[in-house]
Amino acid sequence: MLERYAIFGAGQSAQAARRLARHHDLEVVLIDEAGQGDRAVFEAHDLADFDAFIFSPGFAQEHPWRVLAEASGRPCMSELAFAARYWQGKVIAVTGTNGKTTLTGLIDAALKQAGHRSVCAGNIGFPFADAVLTAANHPEAYVVLEVSSFQAELADGLSLDALLWTNFAEDHLDRYGSMIDYFNAKARLFACLKPSGVCVLGAQVADWMEAMHQEFNAYFVAQEDSALLFEIDRSCSFHRYPNSENFTLAAELWWLLGLSSAHLIEAANTFELEPHRL
């Protein structure tokens, strides 16, 4: 019997999840309040029609449809977690209030510089589900995922080889109500790390971890005085704050993965920031 999935929303991630589901011969129904899907209504009696539920990032925990689905006991997941089922390679996740897009791009560029297969996906604008359907999906490949707090809420099913968390500051309080709830949404990614996975935190995040008595000890804190900072060109954008902090996280990851620093330095020296991120 075919598995039947309900996909909530009709935006970029929902459409990508539908493409991937159909590629694997799964039955899917797109449910969207604005009428852009197959249905515009979801009620309790509809639960029995589906084996699992995929939510777009815009659906907050208290949304009635999400409350119904989660109470059913059936699997509820993000597009990222759904796509992870079909990804063959390694997964590096990058999150943070600021800097995650730049760091995601730098890591991807450096991996390619080192001769690895790599692709950026996630909140950066290219859904993970679409990346899975490309030639980039290979056992030897890396995907570098930019992960927002909204996506992290339903991250169960992601299996991470590495997690980088750049920083943590006030944001999205219209959704979370408190800094603690916002922090806890992102912190769900810790549970997605493989036993062999590595975790690198910005100093600010490590301070929050300590203040909240988070029982997660297997992490490394990026050092602001990384020796590699002195090896990149002084004209390079990563030589200056705040992007120097991004570079130190990447440098720590490079050391943990046993990769050559020369490729990271070359990627940093040639990396072009988007104009609004200068």
C-alpha positions as CSV (number, residue, x, y, z in Angstrom):
1,M,0.0,0.0,0.0
2,L,1.3,3.4,-0.9
3,E,2.2,5.8,1.9
4,R,0.1,9.0,1.8
5,Y,1.6,12.3,2.9
6,A,-0.1,15.6,3.6
7,I,2.1,18.6,2.8
8,F,1.0,21.8,4.5
9,G,1.7,25.1,2.6
10,A,2.2,25.8,-1.1
11,G,5.5,27.7,-1.1
12,Q,9.0,26.7,-2.2
13,S,9.7,24.0,0.4
14,A,6.2,22.5,0.1
15,Q,6.5,22.3,-3.7
16,A,10.0,20.7,-3.4
17,A,8.7,18.1,-0.9
18,R,5.9,17.3,-3.3
19,R,8.4,16.8,-6.2
20,L,10.5,14.5,-4.1
21,A,7.6,12.5,-2.8
22,R,6.2,12.0,-6.3
23,H,9.7,11.0,-7.5
24,H,9.5,8.1,-5.0
25,D,5.9,7.2,-5.9
26,L,4.4,8.5,-2.7
27,E,0.9,9.8,-2.7
28,V,0.7,13.4,-1.7
29,V,-1.9,16.0,-1.0
30,L,-1.0,19.7,-0.7
31,I,-3.1,21.5,1.8
32,D,-3.0,25.3,1.8
33,E,-5.2,27.9,3.5
34,A,-4.8,30.3,0.6
35,G,-6.3,27.8,-1.8
36,Q,-3.0,27.2,-3.7
37,G,-3.0,23.4,-3.0
38,D,-5.2,20.4,-3.5
39,R,-7.3,21.3,-0.4
40,A,-7.8,24.4,1.7
41,V,-9.3,22.7,4.8
42,F,-7.9,20.2,7.3
43,E,-10.0,18.8,10.1
44,A,-9.8,16.0,12.7
45,H,-11.7,13.6,10.4
46,D,-9.0,14.0,7.7
47,L,-6.2,12.6,10.0
48,A,-7.0,9.0,9.0
49,D,-6.3,9.8,5.4
50,F,-2.6,10.2,5.9
51,D,0.4,8.3,7.1
52,A,2.6,11.3,7.8
53,F,2.6,15.1,7.7
54,I,5.2,17.6,6.2
55,F,4.9,21.2,7.4
56,S,6.3,24.3,5.7
57,P,8.3,26.5,8.0
58,G,5.5,29.1,8.4
59,F,3.3,26.8,10.4
60,A,3.9,27.6,14.1
61,Q,3.5,25.1,16.8
62,E,0.1,26.5,17.8
63,H,-1.4,26.5,14.3
64,P,-4.6,24.3,14.5
65,W,-3.5,22.1,11.7
66,R,-0.1,21.3,13.3
67,V,-1.7,20.8,16.7
68,L,-4.1,18.2,15.1
69,A,-1.4,16.4,13.2
70,E,1.0,16.2,16.2
71,A,-1.7,15.0,18.5
72,S,-2.4,12.1,16.1
73,G,0.9,10.4,16.9
74,R,1.7,10.1,13.2
75,P,5.1,11.3,12.0
76,C,5.3,15.1,11.6
77,M,8.4,16.6,9.9
78,S,9.9,19.5,8.1
79,E,10.8,19.4,4.4
80,L,14.4,19.1,5.6
81,A,13.7,16.0,7.6
82,F,11.7,14.4,4.8
83,A,14.5,15.1,2.2
84,A,17.1,13.7,4.6
85,R,15.5,10.2,4.1
86,Y,16.8,10.2,0.5
87,W,20.1,12.0,0.8
88,Q,23.1,9.7,0.4
89,G,26.0,11.8,1.6
90,K,27.1,13.8,4.6
91,V,25.1,16.6,6.2
92,I,26.5,19.8,7.7
93,A,23.9,22.1,9.3
94,V,24.5,25.8,10.0
95,T,22.2,27.8,12.2
96,G,22.3,31.1,14.1
97,T,20.5,34.4,14.4
98,N,23.0,36.1,12.0
99,G,25.8,34.9,9.7
100,K,24.4,31.5,8.8
101,T,24.0,32.3,5.1
102,T,27.5,33.6,4.7
103,L,29.0,30.6,6.7
104,T,26.9,28.1,4.7
105,G,28.3,29.6,1.4
106,L,31.9,29.7,2.7
107,I,31.9,26.0,3.8
108,D,30.4,24.9,0.5
109,A,33.0,26.9,-1.4
110,A,35.8,25.5,0.7
111,L,34.6,21.9,0.3
112,K,34.5,22.4,-3.5
113,Q,38.0,24.0,-3.4
114,A,39.2,20.8,-1.6
115,G,37.7,18.7,-4.5
116,H,34.7,17.4,-2.6
117,R,31.2,17.2,-4.1
118,S,29.1,19.8,-2.2
119,V,25.8,21.7,-2.5
120,C,24.2,24.4,-0.4
121,A,20.5,24.0,0.5
122,G,17.8,24.8,3.0
123,N,16.9,28.3,4.2
124,I,19.5,29.7,1.8
125,G,16.9,29.5,-1.0
126,F,17.3,26.1,-2.5
127,P,15.2,23.4,-0.8
128,F,16.9,20.3,0.4
129,A,14.3,18.2,-1.3
130,D,15.3,19.7,-4.7
131,A,19.0,19.1,-3.9
132,V,18.2,15.4,-3.3
133,L,16.9,15.2,-6.9
134,T,20.1,16.5,-8.5
135,A,23.4,14.8,-9.4
136,A,24.8,16.2,-6.2
137,N,23.1,13.4,-4.3
138,H,26.0,11.0,-3.9
139,P,27.5,8.9,-1.1
140,E,30.7,10.9,-1.2
141,A,28.9,14.3,-1.3
142,Y,28.3,17.0,1.3
143,V,25.2,19.1,1.7
144,V,25.6,22.3,3.7
145,L,22.2,23.2,5.1
146,E,21.2,26.6,6.3
147,V,18.6,25.9,9.0
148,S,16.3,28.4,10.5
149,S,14.7,28.1,13.9
150,F,11.3,27.4,12.1
151,Q,12.9,24.5,10.3
152,A,14.6,23.2,13.4
153,E,11.3,22.8,15.2
154,L,10.5,19.7,13.2
155,A,14.0,18.5,12.5
156,D,13.6,14.9,13.9
157,G,14.9,12.7,11.1
158,L,17.8,14.8,10.2
159,S,21.1,13.0,10.8
160,L,23.9,15.5,11.1
161,D,27.6,14.9,10.6
162,A,28.3,18.4,11.8
163,L,26.4,21.4,13.4
164,L,27.6,25.0,13.5
165,W,25.7,27.6,15.5
166,T,27.0,31.1,14.8
167,N,25.4,33.3,17.4
168,F,22.2,33.9,19.3
169,A,20.3,37.2,19.7
170,E,16.8,38.5,20.0
171,D,14.7,37.6,16.9
172,H,11.3,36.0,16.0
173,L,9.7,36.8,19.3
174,D,6.4,37.2,17.5
175,R,6.6,33.5,17.0
176,Y,8.3,32.2,20.2
177,G,7.3,34.7,22.8
178,S,10.5,34.4,24.7
179,M,14.2,34.1,24.1
180,I,14.2,30.7,25.9
181,D,11.6,29.3,23.5
182,Y,13.6,30.7,20.6
183,F,16.8,29.1,21.9
184,N,15.1,25.8,22.5
185,A,13.8,25.7,18.9
186,K,17.3,25.9,17.6
187,A,18.6,23.6,20.2
188,R,16.5,20.7,18.8
189,L,19.3,20.3,16.3
190,F,21.6,18.9,19.0
191,A,19.5,15.8,19.1
192,C,20.1,15.3,15.3
193,L,23.8,14.9,15.6
194,K,25.2,11.5,14.9
195,P,27.2,9.9,17.7
196,S,30.3,10.6,15.6
197,G,29.1,14.1,14.7
198,V,30.9,17.3,15.6
199,C,29.5,20.6,16.9
200,V,31.0,24.1,16.8
201,L,29.4,27.0,18.7
202,G,30.1,30.7,18.7
203,A,31.1,32.0,22.1
204,Q,27.8,33.7,22.6
205,V,25.9,30.5,22.1
206,A,28.2,28.6,24.5
207,D,27.3,31.3,27.1
208,W,23.6,30.7,26.6
209,M,24.2,26.9,26.9
210,E,25.8,27.4,30.2
211,A,23.2,29.9,31.5
212,M,20.4,27.5,30.5
213,H,22.2,24.4,32.0
214,Q,22.0,22.6,28.7
215,E,23.3,19.0,29.2
216,F,25.2,18.8,25.9
217,N,28.9,18.7,26.4
218,A,30.3,17.4,23.2
219,Y,30.9,20.7,21.5
220,F,33.8,23.0,20.6
221,V,33.7,26.8,21.0
222,A,35.2,28.7,18.1
223,Q,38.3,30.7,19.1
224,E,38.3,34.4,18.2
225,D,42.1,34.4,17.9
226,S,42.2,31.5,15.4
227,A,45.7,31.4,13.9
228,L,44.2,30.9,10.4
229,L,42.8,34.5,10.6
230,F,46.3,35.7,10.1
231,E,46.7,33.6,7.0
232,I,43.9,35.1,5.0
233,D,44.3,38.3,3.0
234,R,43.8,41.5,5.0
235,S,41.5,42.8,2.2
236,C,39.3,39.7,2.6
237,S,35.9,40.3,4.1
238,F,36.5,37.4,6.6
239,H,39.4,39.4,8.1
240,R,36.9,41.9,9.6
241,Y,34.2,41.6,12.2
242,P,31.5,40.1,12.1
243,N,32.6,37.8,9.3
244,S,35.8,37.0,11.2
245,E,33.5,35.1,13.6
246,N,32.1,33.1,10.7
247,F,35.6,32.2,9.6
248,T,36.7,31.0,13.0
249,L,33.7,28.6,13.2
250,A,34.7,27.3,9.7
251,A,38.3,27.0,10.8
252,E,37.3,24.9,13.9
253,L,35.2,22.7,11.7
254,W,38.0,22.2,9.2
255,W,40.3,21.1,12.0
256,L,37.7,18.7,13.4
257,L,37.1,17.2,10.0
258,G,40.9,16.8,9.3
259,L,40.7,18.9,6.1
260,S,43.5,21.0,4.7
261,S,43.4,24.6,5.9
262,A,44.8,25.8,2.5
263,H,41.5,25.1,0.8
264,L,39.6,27.1,3.5
265,I,41.9,30.0,3.2
266,E,41.7,30.0,-0.6
267,A,37.9,29.9,-0.4
268,A,37.8,32.8,2.1
269,N,40.1,34.9,0.0
270,T,38.0,34.5,-3.2
271,F,34.6,34.4,-1.6
272,E,32.2,37.2,-2.8
273,L,29.6,38.3,-0.2
274,E,26.2,39.4,-1.5
275,P,26.0,43.2,-1.4
276,H,23.7,43.4,1.6
277,R,26.0,41.2,3.6
278,L,29.1,43.3,3.2
